[in-house]
Amino acid sequence: MNNIIPVSRQVVGKDEINAVSAHDLWTGLDSRKDFSSWIKARVLSSNFYRENVDWTRLPQKGDPQRSTSGAGMDKFTDYILSLDTAKKVAE
């Protein structure tokens, strides 16, 4: 059985946990909102999810598929979500 959303071991806070990329989850859910609005509404502005416990911010990275500048690599911030957080966000 293949995972639709890749799961990996990631460090969140002081713990190493099974987690997913928020960007991968957003893509898999085929959300109609842009990523930054979606993550803010579903995770970052929620009082339920705690930074460095349920999610953590990753450094900005380039993604050629999201490029709007013509340079081929726009920067964006991704987030790592614990599996429990990802499951609740996906509901």
Secondary structure as the mmCIF struct_conf table of DSSP 4:
data_model
#
loop_
_struct_conf.conf_type_id
_struct_conf.id
_struct_conf.beg_label_comp_id
_struct_conf.beg_label_asym_id
_struct_conf.beg_label_seq_id
_struct_conf.end_label_comp_id
_struct_conf.end_label_asym_id
_struct_conf.end_label_seq_id
BEND BEND1 ILE A 4 ILE A 5
STRN STRN1 SER A 8 VAL A 12
TURN_TY1_P TURN_TY1_P1 GLY A 13 LYS A 14
STRN STRN2 ASP A 15 SER A 21
HELX_RH_AL_P HELX_RH_AL_P1 ALA A 22 LEU A 29
TURN_TY1_P TURN_TY1_P2 ASP A 30 ASP A 30
BEND BEND2 ARG A 32 LYS A 33
HELX_RH_AL_P HELX_RH_AL_P2 PHE A 35 ILE A 39
HELX_RH_PI_P HELX_RH_PI_P1 LYS A 40 LEU A 44
TURN_TY1_P TURN_TY1_P3 SER A 45 SER A 45
BEND BEND3 ASN A 47 TYR A 49
STRN STRN3 GLU A 51 GLU A 51
TURN_TY1_P TURN_TY1_P4 ASN A 52 ASP A 54
STRN STRN4 TRP A 55 ARG A 57
HELX_LH_PP_P HELX_LH_PP_P1 LEU A 58 GLN A 60
STRN STRN5 LYS A 61 ASP A 63
HELX_RH_3T_P HELX_RH_3T_P1 PRO A 64 ARG A 66
BEND BEND4 SER A 69 GLY A 72
STRN STRN6 ASP A 74 PHE A 76
STRN STRN7 TYR A 79 SER A 82
HELX_RH_AL_P HELX_RH_AL_P3 LEU A 83 ALA A 90
#
